[in-house]
Amino acid sequence: MKILKKYILLFMTICMVFSIASCTKKSSEPNSQSEGQPKPLPKTIKEIEKDVLKIMHQADLAPYFQRVIVETKEIEEQKKSKKMEMEMLTKNNENASKQPESSNGEQEKPKPMTIDESILTELLKREKVSSDENQVAKPPKDISEVWKSVNTTIIGIHNKWNVLEPLLTEQSVSPEVIAGFEETLDALTTYGIEKNYIATLSTANNLTSYLPKFMPYFKKEIPPTVFTLKYLTRNVVLNAAINDYDVAQKSLDKIKEQGQSIKSDLIENKAKSTADKFDASVINLQKSIDKKDLNLIRINASIVMKNIMLMIDDLAKSMA
């Protein structure tokens, strides 16, 4: 009887060992699979980029809007003055209908936007920030409305950052990179409140430089370098606009350097024509910087941006 009990006890022990081993193996399998595959890129990263581009688009139109607001007020004052003159003539029994009509019909509305009234608008059109690249947003009645919209969008980025930051920490993104984004966002908030045109544009663009640094920690749909190229292209124009051609040249040098890895990807995906267009546009941008001609820089930088957007399309097709 004692021997039988020993056998039963031994059998139960063996069963328990196999059961524990089996459970351990099953529980470890999902972990090993999840560790091997990076998490999808959070949508918040793309949402933040969209918001930052929107801020740049809004702020960049501020000088044009300011001019239109002033001209609109002047036109309204002229109309009021003419109306009063007509009323006075009528009261004096003059035939107002025979008075010559205004021959300045073209001056009844403000002049259209010119290329030198913005810095980044041509580039942002290429990034499809506005729905219609040939349409300029309707000017507000007061310039404060522009900055109110800018600051509302900045608050939205703060909220999105509150969602994204824990995900980045979980993926062990460098604390220095996270802190850098936060400091830049805080600076952007200050400049937006101060209605500082140039500083808002520049700081908003700097904020986009951190997004490619977040992307390698997740499943990459598009090489992060492409987004760095976008940032650098804007940086060329922004620095040329403040006559800092040394920094503009450094940004272009980085475009040339970092563009090489993307060119390799394009050639592998049978998109050599896009790579060739990109090379040609970069050469023309270099010539514009050598001439220190801001209008040419804006035009040629927008063509570089157009080719970067073509890169994104080509690379997205290859990964579909």
Contacts in CASP RR format, 6 or more apart in sequence:
PFRMAT RR
TARGET T0000
AUTHOR 0000-0000-0000
METHOD contacts of the structure
MODEL  1
MKILKKYILLFMTICMVFSIASCTKKSSEPNSQSEGQPKPLPKTIKEIEK
DVLKIMHQADLAPYFQRVIVETKEIEEQKKSKKMEMEMLTKNNENASKQP
ESSNGEQEKPKPMTIDESILTELLKREKVSSDENQVAKPPKDISEVWKSV
NTTIIGIHNKWNVLEPLLTEQSVSPEVIAGFEETLDALTTYGIEKNYIAT
LSTANNLTSYLPKFMPYFKKEIPPTVFTLKYLTRNVVLNAAINDYDVAQK
SLDKIKEQGQSIKSDLIENKAKSTADKFDASVINLQKSIDKKDLNLIRIN
ASIVMKNIMLMIDDLAKSMA
37 219 0 8 1.000
38 217 0 8 1.000
38 218 0 8 1.000
38 219 0 8 1.000
39 171 0 8 1.000
39 218 0 8 1.000
39 219 0 8 1.000
40 218 0 8 1.000
40 219 0 8 1.000
41 215 0 8 1.000
41 218 0 8 1.000
41 219 0 8 1.000
41 220 0 8 1.000
41 221 0 8 1.000
42 164 0 8 1.000
42 167 0 8 1.000
42 218 0 8 1.000
44 160 0 8 1.000
44 163 0 8 1.000
44 164 0 8 1.000
44 167 0 8 1.000
45 164 0 8 1.000
45 211 0 8 1.000
45 214 0 8 1.000
45 215 0 8 1.000
47 160 0 8 1.000
48 157 0 8 1.000
48 160 0 8 1.000
48 161 0 8 1.000
48 164 0 8 1.000
48 211 0 8 1.000
49 208 0 8 1.000
49 211 0 8 1.000
49 227 0 8 1.000
51 153 0 8 1.000
51 156 0 8 1.000
51 157 0 8 1.000
51 160 0 8 1.000
52 157 0 8 1.000
52 204 0 8 1.000
52 205 0 8 1.000
52 207 0 8 1.000
52 208 0 8 1.000
53 124 0 8 1.000
53 127 0 8 1.000
53 129 0 8 1.000
53 208 0 8 1.000
54 129 0 8 1.000
54 153 0 8 1.000
55 150 0 8 1.000
55 153 0 8 1.000
55 154 0 8 1.000
55 188 0 8 1.000
55 200 0 8 1.000
55 204 0 8 1.000
56 120 0 8 1.000
56 124 0 8 1.000
56 129 0 8 1.000
56 201 0 8 1.000
56 204 0 8 1.000
56 205 0 8 1.000
56 234 0 8 1.000
57 120 0 8 1.000
57 121 0 8 1.000
57 124 0 8 1.000
57 129 0 8 1.000
57 130 0 8 1.000
57 137 0 8 1.000
58 146 0 8 1.000
58 149 0 8 1.000
58 150 0 8 1.000
58 153 0 8 1.000
59 146 0 8 1.000
59 147 0 8 1.000
59 150 0 8 1.000
59 192 0 8 1.000
59 197 0 8 1.000
59 200 0 8 1.000
59 201 0 8 1.000
59 204 0 8 1.000
60 118 0 8 1.000
60 119 0 8 1.000
60 120 0 8 1.000
60 121 0 8 1.000
60 124 0 8 1.000
60 201 0 8 1.000
61 118 0 8 1.000
61 121 0 8 1.000
61 136 0 8 1.000
61 137 0 8 1.000
61 146 0 8 1.000
62 143 0 8 1.000
62 146 0 8 1.000
62 147 0 8 1.000
62 197 0 8 1.000
63 117 0 8 1.000
63 118 0 8 1.000
63 197 0 8 1.000
64 113 0 8 1.000
64 117 0 8 1.000
64 118 0 8 1.000
64 136 0 8 1.000
64 139 0 8 1.000
65 139 0 8 1.000
65 140 0 8 1.000
65 143 0 8 1.000
65 146 0 8 1.000
66 143 0 8 1.000
67 110 0 8 1.000
67 117 0 8 1.000
68 110 0 8 1.000
68 139 0 8 1.000
69 139 0 8 1.000
69 140 0 8 1.000
69 141 0 8 1.000
69 142 0 8 1.000
69 143 0 8 1.000
71 110 0 8 1.000
71 111 0 8 1.000
72 110 0 8 1.000
72 139 0 8 1.000
75 107 0 8 1.000
75 108 0 8 1.000
75 109 0 8 1.000
75 110 0 8 1.000
82 102 0 8 1.000
86 96 0 8 1.000
86 99 0 8 1.000
89 96 0 8 1.000
89 99 0 8 1.000
90 96 0 8 1.000
102 108 0 8 1.000
110 139 0 8 1.000
112 136 0 8 1.000
113 121 0 8 1.000
113 136 0 8 1.000
115 122 0 8 1.000
115 295 0 8 1.000
115 298 0 8 1.000
115 299 0 8 1.000
116 294 0 8 1.000
116 295 0 8 1.000
119 201 0 8 1.000
119 237 0 8 1.000
119 238 0 8 1.000
119 241 0 8 1.000
119 298 0 8 1.000
120 201 0 8 1.000
120 205 0 8 1.000
120 234 0 8 1.000
120 237 0 8 1.000
120 238 0 8 1.000
122 298 0 8 1.000
122 299 0 8 1.000
122 301 0 8 1.000
122 302 0 8 1.000
123 233 0 8 1.000
123 234 0 8 1.000
123 237 0 8 1.000
123 298 0 8 1.000
123 301 0 8 1.000
123 302 0 8 1.000
123 305 0 8 1.000
124 130 0 8 1.000
125 133 0 8 1.000
125 302 0 8 1.000
126 133 0 8 1.000
126 302 0 8 1.000
126 305 0 8 1.000
126 306 0 8 1.000
126 309 0 8 1.000
127 230 0 8 1.000
127 305 0 8 1.000
127 309 0 8 1.000
128 309 0 8 1.000
130 137 0 8 1.000
140 146 0 8 1.000
147 192 0 8 1.000
147 195 0 8 1.000
150 192 0 8 1.000
150 200 0 8 1.000
151 189 0 8 1.000
151 192 0 8 1.000
151 193 0 8 1.000
154 185 0 8 1.000
154 188 0 8 1.000
154 189 0 8 1.000
154 192 0 8 1.000
157 185 0 8 1.000
158 185 0 8 1.000
158 189 0 8 1.000
161 181 0 8 1.000
161 182 0 8 1.000
161 185 0 8 1.000
164 214 0 8 1.000
165 178 0 8 1.000
165 182 0 8 1.000
168 178 0 8 1.000
168 214 0 8 1.000
168 217 0 8 1.000
169 178 0 8 1.000
171 217 0 8 1.000
171 218 0 8 1.000
172 217 0 8 1.000
173 213 0 8 1.000
173 214 0 8 1.000
173 217 0 8 1.000
174 213 0 8 1.000
177 210 0 8 1.000
177 213 0 8 1.000
177 214 0 8 1.000
180 210 0 8 1.000
181 207 0 8 1.000
181 210 0 8 1.000
184 203 0 8 1.000
184 206 0 8 1.000
184 207 0 8 1.000
184 210 0 8 1.000
185 207 0 8 1.000
187 199 0 8 1.000
187 203 0 8 1.000
188 200 0 8 1.000
188 203 0 8 1.000
188 204 0 8 1.000
188 207 0 8 1.000
191 199 0 8 1.000
191 200 0 8 1.000
191 203 0 8 1.000
192 200 0 8 1.000
198 238 0 8 1.000
198 241 0 8 1.000
198 242 0 8 1.000
201 238 0 8 1.000
202 238 0 8 1.000
205 231 0 8 1.000
205 234 0 8 1.000
205 235 0 8 1.000
205 238 0 8 1.000
208 227 0 8 1.000
208 230 0 8 1.000
208 231 0 8 1.000
208 234 0 8 1.000
209 228 0 8 1.000
209 231 0 8 1.000
211 227 0 8 1.000
212 224 0 8 1.000
212 225 0 8 1.000
212 227 0 8 1.000
212 228 0 8 1.000
212 231 0 8 1.000
213 224 0 8 1.000
215 224 0 8 1.000
215 227 0 8 1.000
216 224 0 8 1.000
221 316 0 8 1.000
221 319 0 8 1.000
222 312 0 8 1.000
222 315 0 8 1.000
222 316 0 8 1.000
222 319 0 8 1.000
223 261 0 8 1.000
223 262 0 8 1.000
223 265 0 8 1.000
223 315 0 8 1.000
225 258 0 8 1.000
225 259 0 8 1.000
225 261 0 8 1.000
225 262 0 8 1.000
226 262 0 8 1.000
226 308 0 8 1.000
226 311 0 8 1.000
226 312 0 8 1.000
226 315 0 8 1.000
228 254 0 8 1.000
228 258 0 8 1.000
229 255 0 8 1.000
229 258 0 8 1.000
229 259 0 8 1.000
229 262 0 8 1.000
229 308 0 8 1.000
229 311 0 8 1.000
230 305 0 8 1.000
230 308 0 8 1.000
232 251 0 8 1.000
232 252 0 8 1.000
232 254 0 8 1.000
232 255 0 8 1.000
232 258 0 8 1.000
233 251 0 8 1.000
233 255 0 8 1.000
233 301 0 8 1.000
233 304 0 8 1.000
233 305 0 8 1.000
233 308 0 8 1.000
234 301 0 8 1.000
234 305 0 8 1.000
235 247 0 8 1.000
235 248 0 8 1.000
235 251 0 8 1.000
236 248 0 8 1.000
236 251 0 8 1.000
236 252 0 8 1.000
236 255 0 8 1.000
236 285 0 8 1.000
236 289 0 8 1.000
236 297 0 8 1.000
236 301 0 8 1.000
237 248 0 8 1.000
237 297 0 8 1.000
237 298 0 8 1.000
237 301 0 8 1.000
239 245 0 8 1.000
239 247 0 8 1.000
239 248 0 8 1.000
239 251 0 8 1.000
240 248 0 8 1.000
240 289 0 8 1.000
240 292 0 8 1.000
240 294 0 8 1.000
240 297 0 8 1.000
241 294 0 8 1.000
245 289 0 8 1.000
245 292 0 8 1.000
248 289 0 8 1.000
248 297 0 8 1.000
249 289 0 8 1.000
252 282 0 8 1.000
252 285 0 8 1.000
252 286 0 8 1.000
252 289 0 8 1.000
255 282 0 8 1.000
255 304 0 8 1.000
256 282 0 8 1.000
259 278 0 8 1.000
262 275 0 8 1.000
262 278 0 8 1.000
262 311 0 8 1.000
262 315 0 8 1.000
263 275 0 8 1.000
263 278 0 8 1.000
263 279 0 8 1.000
265 315 0 8 1.000
265 318 0 8 1.000
266 272 0 8 1.000
266 274 0 8 1.000
266 275 0 8 1.000
266 311 0 8 1.000
266 314 0 8 1.000
266 315 0 8 1.000
267 275 0 8 1.000
269 314 0 8 1.000
269 315 0 8 1.000
269 317 0 8 1.000
269 318 0 8 1.000
271 311 0 8 1.000
271 314 0 8 1.000
271 315 0 8 1.000
271 318 0 8 1.000
274 307 0 8 1.000
274 310 0 8 1.000
274 311 0 8 1.000
274 314 0 8 1.000
277 307 0 8 1.000
277 310 0 8 1.000
278 304 0 8 1.000
278 307 0 8 1.000
278 308 0 8 1.000
278 310 0 8 1.000
278 311 0 8 1.000
281 300 0 8 1.000
281 303 0 8 1.000
281 304 0 8 1.000
281 306 0 8 1.000
281 307 0 8 1.000
282 304 0 8 1.000
284 300 0 8 1.000
284 303 0 8 1.000
285 297 0 8 1.000
285 300 0 8 1.000
285 301 0 8 1.000
285 303 0 8 1.000
285 304 0 8 1.000
287 296 0 8 1.000
287 300 0 8 1.000
288 296 0 8 1.000
288 297 0 8 1.000
288 299 0 8 1.000
288 300 0 8 1.000
288 301 0 8 1.000
289 297 0 8 1.000
END
